[in-house]
Amino acid sequence: MEAVLKTPEREAFYKKIDGENLSALWNVLGDLITPEPKSACRPHLWKFDAIRDYMTEAGKLITAKEAERRVLVLENPGLRGQSKITTSLFAGVQMVIPGDVAPAHRHSQSALRFVLEGNGAYTSVDGERTAMAPGDFVITPSMTWHDHSNETSEPMFWLDGLDIPMVQLFDTSFAEGLKEDQQKITRPRRRQFCALRPQPFAGGREAKVKNLADLQLSLFLHPRGAGDGKAARRVGRLPRPQTEILKSRNRRFRDADHWHLHPAAAEGF
């Protein structure tokens, strides 16, 4: 689209209609409807080693209770000051240190958490409490009560992802805090499992493991109370990089015969 020429008469007209909270579309149409996607987002690499150091320092400056959530926001370089990693997503690294309780609350924003480091801290979602370990993927659906606690001797770190910008776009943000810091645990733990399985090779019926990179995390869901694997339903596969398996502190990601899946993944099963 060609730029619209400026003339004294037009400028006088724009000033006149501005007092009525009006503006001329022809001056901004090219920015609103673009020939191809146009984003202010810029690529950036955040290094966890540096974030861990900053989080450790933050842990000495503010408590989880005062902060509500002790999180360092991953701000896109092109969207600074907006708490966005992309135009539609929020992301941040959260730390819960030994003895911490991140108070129970709920909100209209949905959340996901990918555990980066630490073992044994808890996340409770709608009355169900589950221990977390590196590699765990935890979901918190919209308006579900959730809190975090750490009764271990080491700090716990995970990546938070929320649809905050999308909820803001539609002016639908709601949030509520619980009177108690931790919700009551009212739901028994479910039985869900996953296993490290070798990926099948092209044209073959059986898969062979030549190295750890051949392993793939296969997910299964088991109905609550199921005593064996007959009732399991396969729901997908998650590839796990070789370096992640090698560095894992938890045997569940190194032993092909060990099974586990975070209970939140089976919501609605």
LINSUL-V815875 format. One record per residue. N is the residue number from 1. RES is the residue in one letter. SS is DSSP state (alpha for helix, beta for strand, coil for the rest). PHI is phi in radians with two decimals (999 if undefined). OMEGA is omega as a letter, one per 40 degrees, with the letter a starting at -180 (* if undefined). Layout:
# LINSUL-V815875
N | RES | SS | PHI | OMEGA
N | RES | SS | PHI | OMEGA
This chain:
# LINSUL-V815875
1 | M | coil | 999 | a
2 | E | coil | -1.37 | i
3 | A | coil | -1.19 | i
4 | V | coil | -1.37 | i
5 | L | coil | -1.20 | i
6 | K | coil | -1.77 | i
7 | T | coil | -2.34 | i
8 | P | alpha | -0.97 | a
9 | E | alpha | -1.17 | i
10 | R | alpha | -1.18 | i
11 | E | alpha | -1.06 | i
12 | A | alpha | -1.14 | i
13 | F | alpha | -1.16 | i
14 | Y | alpha | -1.07 | i
15 | K | alpha | -1.15 | a
16 | K | alpha | -1.17 | a
17 | I | alpha | -1.33 | i
18 | D | alpha | -1.06 | i
19 | G | coil | -1.16 | i
20 | E | coil | -1.81 | a
21 | N | coil | 1.02 | i
22 | L | coil | -2.14 | i
23 | S | coil | -2.58 | a
24 | A | coil | -1.57 | a
25 | L | alpha | -1.06 | a
26 | W | alpha | -1.09 | i
27 | N | alpha | -1.48 | a
28 | V | coil | -2.19 | a
29 | L | alpha | -1.00 | a
30 | G | alpha | -1.13 | i
31 | D | alpha | -1.50 | a
32 | L | alpha | -1.45 | a
33 | I | coil | -2.08 | a
34 | T | coil | -1.74 | i
35 | P | coil | -1.08 | i
36 | E | coil | -2.63 | a
37 | P | coil | -0.93 | a
38 | K | coil | -2.39 | a
39 | S | coil | -2.25 | i
40 | A | coil | -1.43 | a
41 | C | coil | -1.09 | i
42 | R | coil | -2.26 | i
43 | P | coil | -1.17 | i
44 | H | coil | -2.74 | i
45 | L | coil | -1.97 | i
46 | W | coil | -1.66 | a
47 | K | coil | -1.78 | a
48 | F | alpha | -1.12 | i
49 | D | alpha | -1.01 | i
50 | A | alpha | -1.23 | i
51 | I | alpha | -1.10 | i
52 | R | alpha | -1.02 | i
53 | D | alpha | -1.11 | i
54 | Y | alpha | -1.16 | i
55 | M | alpha | -1.14 | i
56 | T | alpha | -1.07 | i
57 | E | alpha | -1.16 | i
58 | A | alpha | -1.11 | i
59 | G | alpha | -1.10 | i
60 | K | alpha | -1.55 | a
61 | L | alpha | -1.73 | a
62 | I | coil | -2.60 | i
63 | T | coil | -1.47 | i
64 | A | alpha | -1.13 | a
65 | K | alpha | -1.17 | i
66 | E | alpha | -1.18 | a
67 | A | alpha | -1.36 | a
68 | E | coil | 1.24 | i
69 | R | coil | -2.47 | a
70 | R | coil | -1.44 | a
71 | V | beta | -2.34 | i
72 | L | beta | -1.79 | a
73 | V | beta | -1.33 | i
74 | L | coil | -1.54 | a
75 | E | coil | -1.65 | i
76 | N | coil | -1.08 | a
77 | P | alpha | -0.98 | i
78 | G | alpha | -1.56 | a
79 | L | alpha | -2.29 | a
80 | R | coil | -1.02 | i
81 | G | coil | 1.47 | a
82 | Q | coil | -1.92 | a
83 | S | coil | 0.97 | a
84 | K | coil | -2.27 | i
85 | I | coil | -1.67 | i
86 | T | coil | -2.41 | a
87 | T | coil | -1.13 | a
88 | S | coil | -2.05 | a
89 | L | coil | -2.32 | i
90 | F | beta | -1.82 | i
91 | A | beta | -2.54 | i
92 | G | beta | -2.82 | i
93 | V | beta | -1.83 | a
94 | Q | beta | -1.87 | i
95 | M | beta | -2.18 | i
96 | V | beta | -2.15 | a
97 | I | coil | -1.56 | a
98 | P | coil | -0.91 | a
99 | G | coil | 1.57 | a
100 | D | coil | -1.25 | i
101 | V | beta | -2.35 | i
102 | A | beta | -1.47 | a
103 | P | beta | -0.97 | a
104 | A | beta | -1.21 | i
105 | H | beta | -2.72 | i
106 | R | beta | -2.56 | a
107 | H | beta | -2.75 | a
108 | S | coil | -1.27 | i
109 | Q | coil | -1.29 | i
110 | S | coil | -1.52 | a
111 | A | beta | -2.38 | i
112 | L | beta | -2.30 | a
113 | R | beta | -2.37 | i
114 | F | beta | -2.08 | a
115 | V | beta | -1.27 | a
116 | L | beta | -1.73 | a
117 | E | beta | -2.77 | i
118 | G | coil | 1.85 | a
119 | N | beta | -2.45 | i
120 | G | beta | 1.69 | i
121 | A | beta | -1.21 | a
122 | Y | beta | -2.00 | i
123 | T | beta | -2.12 | i
124 | S | beta | -2.01 | i
125 | V | beta | -2.25 | i
126 | D | coil | 0.85 | i
127 | G | coil | 1.47 | i
128 | E | beta | -2.03 | a
129 | R | beta | -1.90 | a
130 | T | beta | -2.45 | i
131 | A | beta | -1.29 | a
132 | M | beta | -2.02 | i
133 | A | beta | -2.55 | a
134 | P | coil | -0.92 | a
135 | G | coil | 1.64 | i
136 | D | coil | -1.16 | i
137 | F | beta | -2.04 | a
138 | V | beta | -2.04 | i
139 | I | beta | -1.98 | i
140 | T | beta | -2.22 | a
141 | P | coil | -1.09 | a
142 | S | coil | -0.95 | i
143 | M | coil | 1.06 | i
144 | T | coil | -1.80 | i
145 | W | coil | -1.14 | i
146 | H | beta | -2.66 | i
147 | D | beta | -2.58 | a
148 | H | beta | -2.27 | i
149 | S | beta | -2.56 | a
150 | N | coil | -2.35 | i
151 | E | coil | -1.83 | a
152 | T | coil | -1.65 | a
153 | S | coil | -1.81 | a
154 | E | coil | -2.31 | i
155 | P | coil | -1.22 | a
156 | M | beta | -2.08 | a
157 | F | beta | -2.18 | i
158 | W | beta | -2.60 | i
159 | L | beta | -1.63 | i
160 | D | beta | -1.68 | i
161 | G | beta | -2.30 | a
162 | L | beta | -2.35 | i
163 | D | coil | -1.60 | a
164 | I | alpha | -0.96 | a
165 | P | alpha | -1.04 | a
166 | M | alpha | -1.20 | i
167 | V | alpha | -1.16 | i
168 | Q | alpha | -1.08 | a
169 | L | alpha | -0.98 | a
170 | F | coil | -1.69 | i
171 | D | coil | 0.90 | a
172 | T | coil | -2.16 | a
173 | S | coil | -1.46 | i
174 | F | coil | -2.32 | i
175 | A | beta | -2.62 | a
176 | E | beta | -2.62 | i
177 | G | beta | -1.77 | i
178 | L | coil | -1.55 | i
179 | K | coil | -1.10 | i
180 | E | coil | -1.61 | i
181 | D | coil | -1.15 | a
182 | Q | coil | -2.14 | i
183 | Q | coil | -1.32 | i
184 | K | coil | -1.32 | i
185 | I | coil | -1.51 | a
186 | T | coil | -2.15 | a
187 | R | coil | -2.06 | i
188 | P | coil | -1.20 | i
189 | R | coil | -1.19 | i
190 | R | coil | -1.48 | i
191 | R | coil | -1.86 | i
192 | Q | beta | -2.24 | a
193 | F | beta | -2.47 | i
194 | C | beta | -2.56 | a
195 | A | beta | -2.49 | i
196 | L | beta | -1.43 | a
197 | R | beta | -2.11 | i
198 | P | beta | -1.18 | i
199 | Q | coil | -1.34 | i
200 | P | coil | -1.19 | i
201 | F | coil | -1.52 | a
202 | A | coil | -1.00 | i
203 | G | coil | 1.41 | a
204 | G | coil | -1.82 | i
205 | R | coil | -1.54 | a
206 | E | coil | -2.12 | i
207 | A | coil | -1.70 | i
208 | K | coil | -2.14 | a
209 | V | coil | -1.65 | i
210 | K | coil | -1.76 | i
211 | N | coil | -2.74 | a
212 | L | alpha | -1.12 | i
213 | A | alpha | -1.18 | i
214 | D | alpha | -1.38 | a
215 | L | beta | -1.37 | i
216 | Q | beta | -2.39 | a
217 | L | beta | -1.47 | a
218 | S | beta | -1.72 | a
219 | L | beta | -1.76 | i
220 | F | beta | -2.31 | i
221 | L | beta | -2.04 | i
222 | H | coil | -2.06 | i
223 | P | coil | -1.03 | a
224 | R | coil | -1.01 | i
225 | G | coil | 1.53 | i
226 | A | coil | -1.12 | a
227 | G | coil | -1.60 | a
228 | D | coil | -2.51 | a
229 | G | alpha | -1.52 | a
230 | K | alpha | -1.16 | a
231 | A | alpha | -1.55 | a
232 | A | coil | -1.21 | i
233 | R | beta | -2.15 | a
234 | R | beta | -1.28 | a
235 | V | beta | -2.08 | i
236 | G | beta | 2.74 | a
237 | R | beta | -2.38 | i
238 | L | beta | -2.12 | i
239 | P | beta | -1.19 | a
240 | R | coil | -2.20 | a
241 | P | coil | -1.02 | a
242 | Q | alpha | -1.05 | a
243 | T | alpha | -1.12 | a
244 | E | alpha | -1.19 | i
245 | I | alpha | -1.17 | a
246 | L | alpha | -1.11 | a
247 | K | alpha | -1.51 | a
248 | S | coil | -1.04 | i
249 | R | coil | -1.50 | a
250 | N | coil | -1.90 | a
251 | R | alpha | -1.10 | a
252 | R | alpha | -1.08 | a
253 | F | alpha | -1.67 | a
254 | R | coil | -1.92 | a
255 | D | coil | -1.81 | a
256 | A | coil | -1.18 | a
257 | D | coil | -1.77 | a
258 | H | coil | -1.84 | a
259 | W | coil | -2.12 | i
260 | H | coil | -3.02 | i
261 | L | coil | -2.73 | a
262 | H | coil | -1.08 | a
263 | P | alpha | -0.96 | a
264 | A | alpha | -1.06 | a
265 | A | alpha | -1.22 | a
266 | A | alpha | -1.78 | a
267 | E | coil | -0.97 | i
268 | G | coil | 1.52 | a
269 | F | coil | -1.27 | *
